[in-house]
Amino acid sequence: MARDAALTPRPPAAGRLDHDFYAHRTSGEEAAVSWPRDRVAAAFVLIHVEAFEIDPPADAVREPQLRGAFGSFHPDLRSHSLFEYGCRVGVFRLLDLLQPRGWQVAAAVNGLVAAEKPGLLRALAERGVEILASGWSASRMVCGSMPADTESRDLGRTLAAITEATGTRPTGYASQDYGWSMQTPGLLEAAGIDHAVDWPNDERPYAFGPRRRIVMLPAAAELDDVQ
């Protein structure tokens, strides 16, 4: 498939998507999914391990719904403090709740967290948490206005920071606040990402990306505290 075709939005039509990142399908016409150990369903819990910059770049885009209960400030010390609490305390409380009950846990990790708190990532890895690459920080959501070279740079340094902290390069991805551009799927394929978890269009995995090299595991976005 030509890369340009996947990057060009087209008018939606019945039975056709407005992009070429995955094939249109009807679940009732497909074979049943076979999960490991003959289970009829499978699930995992995704937690977000994020950093919020006190002073992000002037051109950074943040999810517009995410604003403080007392308004938006610059510098946003309150939001920064909440994210710091999550990295120091909250993530471990969640693991202590979930893991004894047998839940498989994955963590979407910002590059800034990996760079500044490598010990936290090692602690997660030691507890059997799968590390997924996410955006560079919670202050910088990928969107269509982000230059491709900026997005590629942020993805590359996020992968590098996680690899440096844990010794293992992540192969999974979860975007920052569900933010994608038309370049994101191709960049992920080129970076060796083979699964992602945040196109929440139904409950079953499917092949994704310009060359279908990514397995998309749709998230239950309505359960996310962002929503």
Summary of the structure (lengths in Angstrom):
residues: 227
radius of gyration: 18.0
end to end distance: 34.1
largest distance: 52.3
contacts: 620
relative contact order: 0.16
helix: 37%
strand: 11%
